[in-house]
Amino acid sequence: MIFVITEPCIGVKDASCVEVCPVNCIYEGEDQYYINPDECIGCSLCTTACPVEAIYDEDEVPEKWRHYIEKNRAFFQK
């Protein structure tokens, strides 16, 4: 996994990240967007486009939001 969308996205779902993604790897879930780890090319355009600063490199996700890494994985294992 390269990038993970975390708690600030919940309830906002601005979609700025979706609009700038060159490979269309961001998918809408019920409460937030999710980045497909198998499709993401790591360009980081989504991180700069996010108005609520919800997107982090997997290695830089703040401790309080680390559970979003697993939440993201689970979304794509359905």
Secondary structure, 3 states (H helix, E strand, C coil): CCEEECHHHCCCCCCHHHHHCCCCCEEECCCCEEECCCCCCCCCHHHHHCCCCCEEEHHHCCHHHCHHHHHHHHHHCC
